[in-house]
Amino acid sequence: MGIAEKFNSIVLCPIVYNQVYLVTEKISGNSFVLEDFVEGKAWKVHMNSGRLVESSPAPEDTKLADVAVAFAHFSLVFTREAMIVLDVQGVGRTFLDPAICTNKSLDPNEERGDSANLFATAIETFKEHHRCNAI
């Protein structure tokens, strides 16, 4: 069971993530992810640094911001601090474009990671600034 499915099984306000596709170019072998376009007013709760976003529009359903923060916290606890789902944003009730920050690189040959994975720095920043909510 994935992190979102486990979270949904224990909260009263489940989350829905947009479908993500992994695409690999035949010629170069480079991979990237694509998501379906979702029409509507976008909102954002977290940056991939682990900090809350102060200036972004909040979700129209204000409970959704608390759910997004709780999901990030849950992902950290569920993985025993090996990773956290940050950069929580969406349109309506659909969550989009998550950034997964790991405690360390999952590839022993990789020193930096991709531009969204800020490794343990993001986890520590989240823990330093996080305040639990009712969810």
PyMOL commands that set and color helices and strands:
alter all, ss='L'
color gray80, all
select helices_A, chain A and resi 3-10+62-78+119-129
alter helices_A, ss='H'
color red, helices_A
select strands_A, chain A and resi 16-17+20-24+31-35+42-44+83-86+89-91+94-96+99-102
alter strands_A, ss='S'
color yellow, strands_A
deselect
rebuild
show_as cartoon
